């Protein structure tokens, strides 16, 4: 029996003691986790800085702070969420009462990527614990300092029969995926998402897939272009574009293209200076493989601004590309870096059709002061979620479930939805033995007319 089998066996045994689903046990675990995160805050910051040179500000606002506020929200609410809820009973079930019992799935596997290493390991973990499951967490091998620290935080403070970090390379992920779980929560690329789904299919394991893709950002001619540019540059360059919901490409009405580009350049320089290579708040590209992939993506493009790079410190400057067509590698794969292709358009109908002919995006952003146009975009394009007149911020709200659709993912989480995702809602009918109406029992002769009066 290998190590993973042993952990799985222990977790299964522990789960069936019923301890993990005890509400006070869940609450205590979440509170302990919160205290641990607070006590390790500086170390988490340091690890994120080593892996991605994330600033303390971004480490807190996009990772630690998000996880802490999720914890606070869930701690305040799980007592209520975890109670069985009484629902109406249909007349055909007279006399009875009906309930929905939330129950944990059992053993959950959480696989995370490297771009927000802390948030994407711990936010799903909170969902899993709050719902009463056990969890095995596999952080990304591409953010090794973070992965090592998470192992210390979790494995030194919780028994492996309950919550356990397993570190390793892609082979470890493959070995983990060959085992049987009760739920798999995967965050990462669409191509690996397909592998995860195939593996889950073997045991019909329910899954959440939080994937990526190309998220369009559309700028209409109506509204405050200066403000739009500010919010787009912020969303694109957060984590240097290595964000699943970063605006991937920009569609701008041809009448305002020039003005928008001038404003984009203004904000790039205002936020990061004329040479971001010297700016400690400008994050590096994760590794050489991704660095080379990005250089290849834009090397033959029509660069309007930026285009500088340096392999030694994995630096790629904020780069704006004039893109004449919807074809070519830069319009096919998810960019996941500080490069923004800009395409002009004339009518919304034209771009709605183009976007609908592509895989459904994880996010979409529409900038306009015209409410009718916003509704048109929301109602005519399918995408995971998004924002009108902003970028990325929709995922910071516990009241907005976050996830993709189809090729950009399935299922969602954050806030109550994190609890729901890791919960099976079991429907229970409690029948009275006092009376037993005869209409459903054979012989059926003469009963159909009466049934039709009820079931219509
Ligand atoms: P990735 O798919 O390469 O890796 C993610 C995880 O999968 C890692 O832990 C890795 O060990 C494992 N993995 C990789 N190859 C595997 C294989 N062949 N078999 C089994 N497991 C394997 O993704 P990444 O490069 O770490 O992350 C970037 C991608 O993640 C982007 O596409 C991005 O959009 C997406 N993403 C999505 C979200 C979201 O919430 N929807 C958040 C962050 C990132």
Boltz pocket constraint, residues with backbone or C-beta under 6 A from the ligand:
constraints:
  - pocket:
      binder: B
      contacts: [[A, 111], [A, 112], [A, 113], [A, 114], [A, 115], [A, 116], [A, 120], [A, 138], [A, 139], [A, 140], [A, 141], [A, 142], [A, 168], [A, 169], [A, 170], [A, 173], [A, 174], [A, 177], [A, 187], [A, 188], [A, 189], [A, 190], [A, 192], [A, 193], [A, 195], [A, 209], [A, 210], [A, 211], [A, 212], [A, 213], [A, 243], [A, 244], [A, 245], [A, 334], [A, 336], [A, 362], [A, 404], [A, 408], [A, 409]]
      max_distance: 6.0
